[in-house]
Amino acid sequence: MSNEDKELELLKAKRLAEMQKNLSMQDKSLEDTTKESKKPKFSSRDYVVNSLGHRGMEVLQNAEYQFPNESKIIIEKLGELISSGDINEILDGGKLLVLFRSVGLSIRMENKINVEKDGEFISIADKFKKTANDDEL
């Protein structure tokens, strides 16, 4: 083998090593982006739902049903604040209702009043019905 052939083989080997290095770097880069894409991405609503407390989901669902467009905007911003850590407390139904009402959305909630009679809870409407029927007799 001549010197030129040896140099040519050396250059080929060097170029092949560079190409393999580039390929391995591309593979690693692809793996990193794949790992990032496999991480579950939370939506703003997911952040809000995960921070809801007692009756919070009920208020959220009523707000979304009664004011879908406005609620979407509020939930988006609230989710951003929760994900960034600016809000880190549990949002119960009362707090969420106050938030919606403070921006002008009057969310209507179903109210129930129960009374205890003979160890059982019955609605106050049933109690009045029974009292009215007893009075008629």
C-alpha positions in Angstrom: 0.0 0.0 0.0 1.3 3.4 -0.9 1.4 6.5 1.4 -1.5 8.0 -0.5 -3.7 4.9 0.0 -2.8 4.9 3.7 -3.7 8.6 4.0 -6.9 8.1 2.1 -7.9 5.2 4.4 -7.0 7.3 7.5 -9.2 10.2 6.2 -12.0 7.7 5.5 -11.8 6.3 9.0 -11.7 9.8 10.5 -14.8 10.9 8.4 -16.6 7.7 9.4 -15.9 8.3 13.1 -17.2 11.9 12.7 -20.4 10.6 11.0 -21.0 8.0 13.7 -20.5 10.7 16.4 -23.0 13.0 14.7 -25.5 10.2 14.4 -25.2 9.3 18.1 -25.7 12.9 19.0 -28.8 13.1 16.9 -30.1 9.9 18.5 -29.5 11.3 21.9 -31.2 14.6 21.0 -34.2 12.6 19.6 -34.4 10.6 22.8 -34.4 13.7 24.9 -37.3 15.2 22.9 -39.2 11.9 23.1 -38.8 11.8 26.9 -40.1 15.3 27.2 -43.0 14.6 25.0 -43.9 11.5 27.0 -44.1 13.5 30.2 -47.8 14.1 30.9 -48.7 17.7 30.0 -51.2 19.2 32.4 -53.7 21.6 31.1 -54.7 24.7 33.1 -57.9 23.0 34.0 -56.0 20.0 35.3 -54.0 22.2 37.7 -57.2 23.8 38.9 -59.0 20.5 39.4 -56.0 19.1 41.3 -56.1 22.0 43.7 -59.9 21.9 44.4 -61.2 21.2 47.9 -64.6 20.6 49.4 -67.4 21.3 46.8 -64.9 23.0 44.5 -65.6 20.6 41.6 -69.4 21.3 42.0 -68.8 25.1 41.7 -66.4 24.6 38.8 -68.9 22.5 36.9 -71.7 24.9 37.5 -69.5 27.8 36.3 -68.5 25.9 33.2 -72.1 25.1 32.4 -73.6 28.5 33.1 -70.7 30.6 31.7 -68.6 28.4 29.4 -66.6 31.2 27.6 -65.9 33.3 30.7 -65.1 30.2 32.8 -62.5 29.0 30.2 -60.6 32.3 30.4 -60.7 32.4 34.2 -59.7 28.7 34.5 -56.8 29.3 32.1 -55.4 32.2 34.2 -56.0 30.4 37.4 -54.2 27.3 36.1 -51.2 29.4 35.2 -51.1 30.9 38.6 -51.3 27.5 40.3 -48.7 25.9 38.0 -46.3 28.8 38.6 -46.7 28.5 42.4 -48.3 32.0 42.8 -51.4 30.2 44.3 -50.5 27.2 46.4 -53.6 26.7 48.6 -56.6 24.4 48.3 -59.5 26.1 46.6 -62.8 25.0 48.2 -66.2 25.7 46.8 -66.6 28.9 48.7 -63.3 30.4 47.6 -64.0 29.5 44.0 -67.5 30.9 44.2 -66.1 34.2 45.6 -63.6 34.3 42.8 -66.2 33.9 40.1 -68.5 36.4 41.7 -65.7 39.0 42.1 -65.3 39.1 38.4 -69.0 39.5 37.8 -70.2 35.9 37.2 -73.1 35.1 39.5 -72.9 31.3 39.6 -76.2 29.8 40.7 -75.8 26.8 43.1 -78.4 24.3 44.2 -79.2 24.8 47.9 -80.5 22.1 50.2 -81.5 22.5 53.8 -81.8 19.2 55.7 -83.2 18.8 59.2 -82.8 15.9 61.5 -85.9 14.0 62.6 -85.8 10.8 64.5 -82.1 10.3 63.7 -82.6 10.8 59.9 -81.9 13.8 57.8 -84.8 14.9 55.6 -85.1 17.9 53.4 -86.9 20.9 54.9 -89.4 20.8 52.0 -90.4 17.2 53.0 -90.6 18.4 56.6 -93.0 21.2 55.7 -95.1 18.8 53.5 -95.4 16.3 56.3 -96.4 19.1 58.8 -99.0 20.5 56.3 -100.5 17.0 55.8 -100.6 16.4 59.6 -102.4 19.8 60.1 -105.1 18.8 57.5 -105.9 15.6 59.4 
